[in-house]
Amino acid sequence: MSPKNETAAPAEAESNTLYVAIEISGSSWIVGVKSPISEKIGLHSLGPADVEALRQLIEHRRAKAERVLGRKVRVLCCYEAGYEGFWLERWLDREMSIETVVLDPASLLVNRKAKQRKTDRIDARKMVRALLAHDRGDAAVLSRVRVPSVEEEDRKRLLRERQRLVKERTSLTNSIKGLLKLHGIFDLDPRLEGFDEEFADVETAYGSLFPPRARQEIERIKERLSLVERQIAEVEAERDAAVRMGADVPIANVPEGSEEQTAAKIATLTQLKGIGENDATVLVHEIFYRGFRNRRELASWVGLTPAPWASGDTQRDQGIDRDGPAWIRAQLIQMAWRWLRYQPDSPLSMWFEKRTAGSRGRMRKVMVVALARKLLIALWRFAETGLVPTSAKLV
């Protein structure tokens, strides 16, 4: 084949499909188009978020292909998941009825033999080629991101808002403590009741009045801290109200994927001793809503499956693959430590203690990851089928 040709000889699907890849950035959109009437990948520059120009481009190229071929032409589009979320996929589906593949950017293959060349135009061509191979049935060329419904995505906001507020609370608290330590004051906690009264009369460790500008700065930070604490209380009250509502709803009697079903699953999980409202909300809204087919798929998505390295006589354990979100793995490991504390007589806890008997430090940290994987699978089965983990205590 000539070096100028961009793709292999078209298969049956390729001869009826217009492939479109969108490289999104804040300054422009580069759109790669592979038409069934041409072997070259055309590149087009659009303004950022200019969906009307994108519509005109796709309709023009589709109409041209249909005139030449004398038959209907399917359109298959793709773009990389990023900060823009899934609004473009929803727009393409609702406005143009186009199938869209939202792909994981890290899944695209790169040449490891030399320095990687990267521009938006190169990336657009790579995505078109990957989309072609994916449409032929080669699942290894890219990982397809599951697009949540608007309702599923919106349910995540409450938990993520709380996480952001908790981080902000910690930052503000540490800022106040740091300013106090500058002047030798170590026994005041800005989150305890009565801090304002104690701070009003405080003196430095070297016996003088607290500096006025530092005092004003602490007072302003304390105002922001009070606001954050009030918002955390509001978010947690809304979260707990959803749990109470779900406790009165049988899972079998509610529509699949509905708000009532997710609330019922959260309430079900909180019946286990050691699983709190926040843990259950993370599990249901961030993990279980995806509809996993089996335990291997579940553990793989979270990134808790082993990543072996074996070549000839060389074998090496690389630990877990860490494919999923890091903060979810951290939450699961915290849940595993709490499970050991509140469910010491369960088979999972006894398995952990047997494997780590006499060990300390690193070995226990390694094995708690395996425990987190086993616990996740047990909780998934409990939420989906009502199968209580063996010998687990209920609240």
C-alpha positions as CSV (number, residue, x, y, z in Angstrom):
1,M,0.0,0.0,0.0
2,S,1.2,3.5,-0.7
3,P,2.6,5.4,2.3
4,K,0.1,8.2,1.5
5,N,-2.8,5.9,2.3
6,E,-4.2,6.4,5.8
7,T,-6.0,3.2,6.4
8,A,-6.2,-0.4,5.3
9,A,-8.5,-1.6,2.5
10,P,-12.1,-0.8,3.6
11,A,-14.1,-3.6,5.1
12,E,-17.9,-3.9,4.6
13,A,-18.7,-1.7,7.6
14,E,-16.1,0.9,6.5
15,S,-17.7,1.2,3.1
16,N,-20.9,2.5,4.6
17,T,-19.6,4.5,7.6
18,L,-18.4,8.1,8.0
19,Y,-15.9,8.1,10.9
20,V,-15.5,11.4,12.8
21,A,-13.0,12.0,15.6
22,I,-13.1,15.3,17.6
23,E,-9.9,16.5,19.4
24,I,-11.3,19.0,22.0
25,S,-9.3,21.9,23.5
26,G,-10.1,25.3,24.9
27,S,-8.9,27.2,21.9
28,S,-10.2,25.0,19.0
29,W,-11.6,21.7,17.9
30,I,-9.8,19.6,15.4
31,V,-12.1,17.2,13.6
32,G,-10.8,14.2,11.7
33,V,-13.1,12.7,9.1
34,K,-12.7,9.4,7.2
35,S,-15.3,9.2,4.5
36,P,-16.2,5.9,2.8
37,I,-15.5,7.4,-0.6
38,S,-11.9,8.4,0.3
39,E,-8.9,6.6,1.9
40,K,-7.5,9.8,3.4
41,I,-8.3,11.3,6.7
42,G,-9.4,14.9,6.3
43,L,-8.8,17.4,9.1
44,H,-11.0,20.4,9.9
45,S,-10.5,23.2,12.4
46,L,-13.6,24.5,14.3
47,G,-14.1,27.0,17.0
48,P,-14.3,25.6,20.6
49,A,-17.7,24.2,21.3
50,D,-19.0,25.3,17.9
51,V,-21.6,22.5,17.6
52,E,-23.4,24.1,14.7
53,A,-20.2,24.1,12.6
54,L,-19.7,20.5,13.6
55,R,-23.3,19.7,12.5
56,Q,-22.8,21.3,9.1
57,L,-19.5,19.5,8.6
58,I,-20.9,16.1,9.4
59,E,-24.1,16.6,7.3
60,H,-22.1,17.9,4.4
61,R,-19.6,15.0,4.3
62,R,-22.4,12.5,4.9
63,A,-24.6,13.9,2.1
64,K,-21.6,13.9,-0.3
65,A,-20.8,10.3,0.5
66,E,-24.5,9.3,0.0
67,R,-24.6,11.0,-3.4
68,V,-21.6,9.1,-4.6
69,L,-22.5,5.7,-3.1
70,G,-26.3,6.0,-3.8
71,R,-27.2,4.6,-0.3
72,K,-27.5,5.7,3.3
73,V,-24.3,6.3,5.2
74,R,-23.9,5.6,8.9
75,V,-22.0,8.1,11.1
76,L,-19.7,7.0,14.0
77,C,-18.1,9.6,16.1
78,C,-15.6,9.6,19.0
79,Y,-13.8,12.0,21.4
80,E,-11.7,11.6,24.5
81,A,-13.2,11.8,27.9
82,G,-12.1,14.9,29.8
83,Y,-13.2,17.9,31.8
84,E,-16.0,18.5,29.3
85,G,-17.8,15.5,30.5
86,F,-20.5,13.9,28.4
87,W,-22.5,16.8,27.1
88,L,-21.2,16.5,23.6
89,E,-22.2,12.8,23.4
90,R,-25.7,13.7,24.6
91,W,-25.9,16.6,22.1
92,L,-24.9,14.3,19.2
93,D,-27.4,11.7,20.2
94,R,-30.4,14.0,20.7
95,E,-29.7,16.5,17.9
96,M,-28.3,14.3,15.2
97,S,-29.0,10.7,16.4
98,I,-25.3,9.8,16.0
99,E,-23.6,7.0,17.8
100,T,-20.7,8.3,19.8
101,V,-17.8,6.5,21.4
102,V,-16.3,8.3,24.4
103,L,-12.9,6.8,24.8
104,D,-10.3,6.7,27.6
105,P,-7.3,8.8,26.5
106,A,-4.9,6.6,28.3
107,S,-6.0,3.5,26.3
108,L,-4.7,4.7,22.9
109,L,-1.6,2.9,21.8
110,V,1.7,4.9,21.5
111,N,5.0,4.1,19.9
112,R,7.5,3.4,22.6
113,K,10.6,3.2,20.4
114,A,11.1,7.0,20.1
115,K,10.0,10.3,21.6
116,Q,6.2,10.7,21.2
117,R,5.1,13.4,18.8
118,K,1.9,15.0,19.9
119,T,-0.3,17.7,18.4
120,D,-4.0,18.0,18.1
121,R,-3.9,17.1,14.4
122,I,-1.8,14.0,15.1
123,D,-4.2,13.0,17.9
124,A,-7.3,13.5,15.7
125,R,-5.8,11.1,13.1
126,K,-4.9,8.6,15.8
127,M,-8.4,8.6,17.1
128,V,-9.9,8.1,13.6
129,R,-7.6,5.1,13.1
130,A,-8.5,3.7,16.5
131,L,-12.2,4.2,15.8
132,L,-11.8,2.3,12.5
133,A,-10.1,-0.6,14.2
134,H,-12.7,-0.6,17.1
135,D,-15.5,-0.7,14.6
136,R,-13.9,-3.7,12.9
137,G,-14.1,-5.5,16.2
138,D,-10.6,-4.9,17.7
139,A,-11.5,-4.2,21.3
140,A,-7.8,-3.7,22.3
141,V,-7.3,-0.5,20.4
142,L,-9.2,1.7,22.9
143,S,-11.3,1.5,26.1
144,R,-14.8,2.8,25.8
145,V,-16.0,4.9,28.7
146,R,-19.5,4.2,29.9
147,V,-21.7,7.3,29.6
148,P,-23.9,7.7,32.7
149,S,-27.4,9.1,32.4
150,V,-27.9,12.7,33.5
151,E,-29.7,11.4,36.6
152,E,-26.8,9.0,37.5
153,E,-24.3,11.8,37.0
154,D,-26.3,14.2,39.1
155,R,-26.5,11.8,42.0
156,K,-22.8,11.9,42.3
157,R,-22.7,15.6,43.0
158,L,-23.8,15.4,46.7
159,L,-21.0,13.1,47.6
160,R,-18.4,14.9,45.6
161,E,-19.5,18.3,47.0
162,R,-19.0,16.9,50.5
163,Q,-15.5,15.6,49.7
164,R,-14.6,19.1,48.3
165,L,-16.0,20.8,51.4
166,V,-14.2,18.4,53.8
167,K,-10.9,19.2,52.0
168,E,-11.6,22.9,52.3
169,R,-12.5,22.5,56.0
170,T,-9.1,20.7,56.6
171,S,-7.2,23.4,54.7
172,L,-8.9,26.3,56.6
173,T,-8.4,24.5,60.0
174,N,-4.7,24.0,59.3
175,S,-4.3,27.6,58.2
176,I,-5.6,28.8,61.5
177,K,-3.5,26.4,63.5
178,G,-0.4,27.4,61.5
179,L,-0.9,31.1,62.3
180,L,-1.4,30.2,66.0
181,K,1.7,28.1,66.1
182,L,3.7,31.0,64.7
183,H,3.2,32.7,68.1
184,G,3.6,29.6,70.3
185,I,-0.1,28.8,70.7
186,F,-0.8,25.0,70.4
187,D,-3.9,24.3,72.5
188,L,-6.6,26.1,70.5
189,D,-8.7,24.1,68.0
190,P,-10.8,26.3,65.7
191,R,-13.4,23.5,65.2
192,L,-14.2,23.3,68.9
193,E,-17.1,25.2,70.5
194,G,-15.9,28.2,72.4
195,F,-12.9,28.9,70.1
196,D,-14.0,32.5,69.5
197,E,-14.2,33.4,73.2
198,E,-10.8,31.8,73.9
199,F,-9.1,33.4,71.0
200,A,-10.4,36.9,72.0
201,D,-8.4,36.7,75.2
202,V,-5.4,34.8,73.9
203,E,-1.8,36.0,74.3
204,T,1.3,34.9,72.6
205,A,3.7,32.4,74.2
206,Y,6.2,35.3,74.7
207,G,3.7,37.3,76.8
208,S,2.5,40.0,74.5
209,L,-0.8,40.7,72.8
210,F,-1.6,38.7,69.7
211,P,-0.5,40.7,66.6
212,P,-3.6,42.6,65.2
213,R,-3.1,41.7,61.5
214,A,-2.7,38.0,62.3
215,R,-5.8,38.2,64.5
216,Q,-7.8,39.8,61.7
217,E,-6.6,37.1,59.3
218,I,-7.6,34.3,61.6
219,E,-11.0,35.9,62.2
220,R,-11.7,36.0,58.4
221,I,-10.5,32.5,58.0
222,K,-12.8,31.4,60.8
223,E,-15.8,33.0,59.1
224,R,-15.1,30.9,56.0
225,L,-14.6,27.8,58.2
226,S,-18.0,28.4,59.8
227,L,-19.7,28.7,56.4
228,V,-18.0,25.4,55.2
229,E,-19.0,23.6,58.4
230,R,-22.6,24.7,57.9
231,Q,-22.6,23.5,54.3
232,I,-21.2,20.2,55.3
233,A,-23.9,19.7,57.8
234,E,-26.6,20.6,55.1
235,V,-25.1,18.1,52.6
236,E,-24.8,15.3,55.2
237,A,-28.4,15.9,56.3
238,E,-29.5,15.5,52.7
239,R,-27.5,12.4,52.4
240,D,-28.9,10.9,55.6
241,A,-32.4,11.8,54.5
242,A,-31.9,9.7,51.3
243,V,-30.8,6.8,53.4
244,R,-33.9,7.0,55.6
245,M,-36.1,7.2,52.6
246,G,-34.4,4.1,51.1
247,A,-34.9,2.1,54.3
248,D,-38.7,2.0,53.6
249,V,-38.4,1.0,49.9
250,P,-38.1,-2.6,48.9
251,I,-35.5,-2.9,46.1
252,A,-37.6,-5.4,44.2
253,N,-40.5,-2.9,43.9
254,V,-38.8,0.0,42.3
255,P,-37.7,0.7,38.7
256,E,-34.2,-0.2,37.7
257,G,-31.8,2.7,38.0
258,S,-34.3,5.0,39.7
259,E,-33.6,7.3,42.6
260,E,-35.6,5.1,44.9
261,Q,-33.6,2.0,43.9
262,T,-30.2,3.7,44.6
263,A,-31.5,5.0,48.0
264,A,-32.7,1.4,48.8
265,K,-29.3,0.0,48.0
266,I,-27.6,2.6,50.2
267,A,-29.9,1.8,53.0
268,T,-29.3,-1.9,52.6
269,L,-25.5,-1.5,52.8
270,T,-25.7,0.6,56.0
271,Q,-27.4,-2.3,57.7
272,L,-23.9,-3.9,58.0
273,K,-21.9,-2.9,61.0
274,G,-18.9,-0.8,60.0
275,I,-20.4,0.5,56.7
276,G,-21.6,4.0,57.2
277,E,-23.7,6.3,55.1
278,N,-20.8,7.9,53.3
279,D,-19.2,4.4,52.5
280,A,-22.5,3.2,51.2
281,T,-23.1,6.3,49.1
282,V,-19.6,6.0,47.5
283,L,-20.3,2.3,46.6
284,V,-23.7,2.8,45.1
285,H,-23.3,6.2,43.3
286,E,-19.7,5.8,42.1
287,I,-19.3,2.0,41.5
288,F,-22.4,-0.2,41.6
289,Y,-24.5,1.9,39.3
290,R,-22.3,0.7,36.4
291,G,-24.0,-2.7,36.2
292,F,-21.0,-5.1,36.3
293,R,-21.5,-8.6,34.9
294,N,-19.2,-10.4,37.3
295,R,-16.8,-10.0,40.2
296,R,-13.7,-9.9,37.9
297,E,-15.1,-7.0,35.9
298,L,-15.9,-5.2,39.1
299,A,-12.4,-5.6,40.7
300,S,-10.8,-4.7,37.4
301,W,-12.7,-1.4,37.0
302,V,-11.7,-0.3,40.5
303,G,-8.1,-1.2,39.8
304,L,-7.6,-3.9,42.5
305,T,-6.6,-6.8,40.3
306,P,-3.0,-8.1,40.1
307,A,-0.7,-7.0,37.3
308,P,1.7,-9.8,36.7
309,W,4.9,-9.6,34.6
310,A,6.1,-12.8,33.1
311,S,8.5,-13.3,30.2
312,G,10.4,-16.6,29.8
313,D,11.9,-17.5,33.1
314,T,11.4,-14.0,34.5
315,Q,8.3,-13.5,36.7
316,R,7.6,-10.4,38.8
317,D,4.6,-9.2,40.7
318,Q,3.8,-5.6,39.9
319,G,1.1,-5.2,42.5
320,I,-2.4,-4.0,41.5
321,D,-3.0,-2.5,38.1
322,R,-4.6,0.8,39.6
323,D,-6.8,1.3,36.5
324,G,-9.7,2.9,38.4
325,P,-9.9,6.2,40.3
326,A,-7.3,6.5,43.0
327,W,-9.7,8.1,45.5
328,I,-12.1,5.2,45.3
329,R,-9.4,2.7,46.0
330,A,-8.3,4.8,49.0
331,Q,-11.9,4.8,50.3
332,L,-12.2,1.0,49.8
333,I,-9.0,0.4,51.7
334,Q,-10.3,2.6,54.6
335,M,-13.5,0.5,54.5
336,A,-11.4,-2.7,54.8
337,W,-9.6,-1.4,57.9
338,R,-12.9,-0.5,59.5
339,W,-14.3,-4.0,58.6
340,L,-11.4,-5.6,60.5
341,R,-12.4,-3.4,63.5
342,Y,-16.2,-3.8,63.5
343,Q,-16.5,-7.3,61.9
344,P,-13.6,-9.2,63.6
345,D,-15.4,-12.6,63.5
346,S,-16.3,-12.6,59.8
347,P,-14.5,-15.0,57.5
348,L,-13.0,-12.1,55.6
349,S,-11.4,-10.7,58.8
350,M,-10.2,-14.1,59.9
351,W,-8.7,-14.7,56.5
352,F,-6.7,-11.5,56.8
353,E,-5.5,-12.3,60.3
354,K,-4.4,-15.8,59.2
355,R,-2.5,-14.5,56.2
356,T,-0.8,-11.8,58.3
357,A,-0.2,-13.7,61.5
358,G,2.9,-12.3,63.2
359,S,3.4,-9.8,60.4
360,R,3.5,-6.0,60.8
361,G,4.0,-3.0,58.7
362,R,4.2,-3.5,54.9
363,M,2.8,-7.0,54.8
364,R,-0.4,-5.9,56.5
365,K,-0.7,-2.9,54.1
366,V,-0.3,-5.3,51.1
367,M,-2.8,-7.8,52.4
368,V,-5.4,-5.2,53.2
369,V,-5.6,-4.4,49.5
370,A,-6.6,-8.0,48.8
371,L,-9.1,-7.7,51.7
372,A,-10.5,-4.6,50.1
373,R,-11.1,-6.5,46.8
374,K,-12.8,-9.4,48.6
375,L,-14.9,-7.0,50.7
376,L,-16.0,-5.0,47.6
377,I,-17.2,-8.1,45.9
378,A,-19.1,-9.2,49.0
379,L,-20.8,-5.8,49.4
380,W,-21.7,-5.8,45.7
381,R,-23.5,-9.1,46.0
382,F,-25.2,-7.9,49.2
383,A,-26.5,-4.7,47.4
384,E,-27.6,-6.5,44.3
385,T,-29.0,-9.8,45.6
386,G,-29.4,-9.3,49.4
387,L,-26.8,-12.0,50.1
388,V,-25.4,-11.0,53.5
389,P,-21.6,-11.6,53.8
390,T,-21.0,-14.8,55.8
391,S,-21.2,-14.2,59.6
392,A,-21.4,-10.4,59.1
393,K,-23.1,-8.5,61.9
394,L,-26.0,-6.2,61.1
395,V,-26.7,-3.0,63.0
